[in-house]
């Protein structure tokens, strides 16, 4: 009898133990996502938690656009020093800490391919032109068009400013535009004509374009830096930044060989800001560029883009525009990381840019 009672007692204990283990496992499974979220939250520290950053330094950084870890991670020590006044060693330590938090190291090729699936191709409305660029103007990079006056650089800018507002399935991005005008070339009347041609309400199209006129090179650089505020603080879905033209002010202000080094240094900094905007916020940057004639060229086209290697190296896609026969325009792709050189002809009409 006693033996049977002992067996029953052991059985009850086993059942209780099984229930306890089951409850622990269930609790662990239930709490695991919550624990993971808490761990992830701990990883995303604020700027003030970075080494050497107090409330005053954090405020200085935020005031000049370094409001998050990514902005600090992609900055140069010189930019951090100018913003805060800290030493070179401290600035480098600060940048290194931000980069380690974001795990900005190597990644595999398939990861890069997966990230590139987010790239949007903005249509020009010209089938031949889009085919030349592998589908259209890419987000995440800078595309430069250079050519003589009347080669349709600004016409393309106006057309892209309208097309970017189209739905993604129609070659747009449902996005807004920032138009930095350095040569007084922006015309709202032209936007309205292109909007009608694209089937968009003209007034709505104009509302989605933020225009700023740059009066000198410093003002132009400042406007480019302010684009980030429009995205982060104002919450605008900026998907296209146009600078028309990129080099006009730099060319006018820095004259002669003695000022060439300073000009190129400022131009390089300006393009790095634009490139960073394109990469971080997956937007397209379209810049137009002036040309100059080379009298020492005896064969071929003597025109050459302003800005030299600085502009050339910072632009992912470079397109040379020229006038063709019977009022046409010719776009020639001269530099691209993944596309072959080629040409596309188009014509400029009242409501759109169209194929020949």
Secondary structure as UniProt FT lines:
FT   HELIX           2..43
FT   HELIX           47..49
FT   TURN            51..52
FT   HELIX           55..63
FT   TURN            64..65
FT   HELIX           69..73
FT   HELIX           77..84
FT   HELIX           88..102
FT   HELIX           109..116
FT   TURN            117..118
FT   STRAND          121..122
FT   HELIX           127..132
FT   TURN            133..134
FT   STRAND          137..138
FT   TURN            139..140
FT   STRAND          142..147
FT   TURN            149..150
FT   HELIX           153..163
FT   TURN            164..165
FT   HELIX           168..170
FT   STRAND          176..181
FT   HELIX           188..198
FT   HELIX           202..207
FT   STRAND          209..213
FT   HELIX           217..232
FT   STRAND          238..244
FT   HELIX           248..253
FT   HELIX           257..259
FT   HELIX           260..281
FT   STRAND          284..289
FT   STRAND          291..293
FT   TURN            295..296
FT   STRAND          303..305
FT   TURN            306..307
FT   HELIX           308..314
FT   STRAND          317..323
FT   HELIX           325..327
FT   STRAND          329..335
FT   STRAND          342..348
FT   STRAND          353..355
//
